[in-house]
Amino acid sequence: MLGSTLLNCSLISVLLLGFAAQTSLAHIFSKKKVIIKYLRYGNCGGTFDPVRFTDVQVSTTGDGDLVVSGKLDAYAKIEPPIKAIVKMKRRILGIWTPVPFCYNDFGSCDFDDICTYGRDYTNCPALLDEHDVPCECPIEKGRYILPGAQFSTKGTRWAGLIAGHYKGSIRLMHNEDQIACYNATWTLDD
């Protein structure tokens, strides 16, 4: 009798521990959206770069969706291809360490033509369309203003690992000519 009671208690303990472990693992590996806690940027390009971004604000909502506003001045018609070269560093133990890889478009990445990036739509997103912000190349000469647009983002199981302090740069190139360059520092949280 005592043996079966101990066996039942042991089984119940194992089941409870298994449930607790499963619940903890499910929480750890559940998809979360990354939150932008801080962002600061500056122009690293020349005074004659044909593309300028001003008054840019990037943040996230409480549930992790992306909110973007700002102005783009195109001083000339911007033709494809537009290559983007992204270099990123992460602060680890107080030392800025290069992020040498590109994983799911995060890290130090080269994009051969951002004009063709993410082309899974047949029409411009309504938010861009209603503010006459182009979503296709070429981009005509002019000023484009996005007063504040919210975009849905996906969660990731890596949010806890991605959280941290970063700095980096993005250079936009057309053929061999630089059309824009920006440096940024930012902090991500999960």
N, C-alpha and C positions, 0 to 999 in steps of 0.2 A: 504494500500500500504506500509506504513512504517512498519507495523507488519510483512508482508511477507518478506520484505527486511531484517529485523532483524532476522527472522527465517532462511532465506537463509544464512546470515552471521554466525549465530550460528551453523548451520549444517556444513558449510565449516570449521569453527573453530574446531568443534568436529572431523571432518574427518582429518584435518591437525594434530591435537593433537594425534589422534589415529595412524596416519601414523608415526609421529615422535616417539611416544612411541614404536610402533612395530619395527621401525628401530633401536632404541636404545636397546630394549630388544633382538632383533635378533643379534646385535653386542655383547652384554654382554654374551648371551648364545650360541654364535656360537662356534664351536669347534676350538681350537687353539692348536698348539704344544708347549710343554714346552721347554724352552731353558736352557741349562746348561751354567751358567755364570762363574762358578769357581768350581774346583774340586781338592782336595788334599787328598792323601791317605798314609797310613803307615801300616807296618806289625805289628800286635799285637800277632802273633803266636810265637811259640818256634823255636829255631834254628834247630830242627829236624823235623819240619812239612814237610811232603812229597810233598807239592805243594807250589810253590812260583810264584808270579806274579811280573814282573819288567817292568820298562819303560812304564807303562800303561798311555795312554792318552785317555780321553773320552771327547768329545765335541759335539756340534750340529752345523749343517749347518745353514745358514741364514733362510732356510725354515723349520728348526726344525728336520731334520733327524739326526740320531745318527751316529757319527764317532768314531770308536774304533781302537786303535792300542796297541801293547804290546807284552810281552813275557810270556810264561808259562813254568816253569820247573817242570816236574813231576819226582821226584827222586825215585818213585816206581810206579808200575802199580796200577791205581786207579779203584777199582771195585765199582759197584753199591751195595746198594743205597748210594747216597751222599746227606746227609741232610744239608740244609742251614738254619741257624738261623739268622734272620736280626732284629736288634734293632735300632730304629731310634728316634731322638729327633729333635724338631724344636724350633728355637729361637723366643719366643713371648715376646714382651716388654722387651727384654734384658735378659730373663730367659730361659735356656734350659729346655724345657718341653717334657716329653716322648710322643711319638706318640703311644698310647696304642692299636691301631687297625690296621687291614690289610684290605685295600679296593682295589680291582682290582690289587692285588700284589704290592700295594704301602703302606708303613708304616712298622710297626713291624710285620714281617711275618715269619712263619716257613714253609719251603718247605720240605716235607718228602723225596723226591728224585728228585733232579734237573736233573737227567739223563732222566727222563720221562717228564720233564716240557716242554710244548709247542711243543709236538711231532705231528705237523700237516703236516709234509713233508715226502716224501718217499726217497729223496736223500738229502745229505748235501747241504746247500746253496753253490752256485758256489764259492763265495769269500773264504769260509773256505776250500772247496775242492781243489782249485788251490794252496793254501798255505800249504796243508797237515795238517790243524788244525782239530782235531777230533770234530765231533758234536754228537757223541754217546759214551756211556760207554760200556766197560771199556776204560779208557785212558791209553795207553801204556806209559811206562817210556820213557822220552825224553824231548827235548826242542821244543816248538812250537812257531812260530813267526807270528804274524798278523801285516803286515806293515801299515795297514790303510784300514779299511773296513767301508763302509757307509751302514746303514740299515734304511729302511723306518720306520717311526713311525706314530702312529695315533694321531689325535688331541683329546682334551678333553674339555668338557664344564667347567671343574673345574680348568683350567690353572691359572686363577687369584687367586684362593684359594690355589693352590699348591705352587705358587711362594713364595720364602722365603729362609731363611738360615737353613741348616740342618747339623747334624752330626750323625754318626751311626757306626755300626759294622756289619760285616758278619762273621760268623763262619761256616766252612764247616766241616762236621763230617762224618766218615764212621763207622757205628755201634756206639761204644762209644768213638772212637778215633778221636781227632781233626786232620784234614789234612791241614787246613789253617785258618788264622784269619786276617782280615784287618779292620782298622778303616778308616773313611773318613769324611771330611767336604766338603760341597758343597752348591752352591747357584743356585736356579732355578728362572727363570723369564718367563713371558708370552709374 
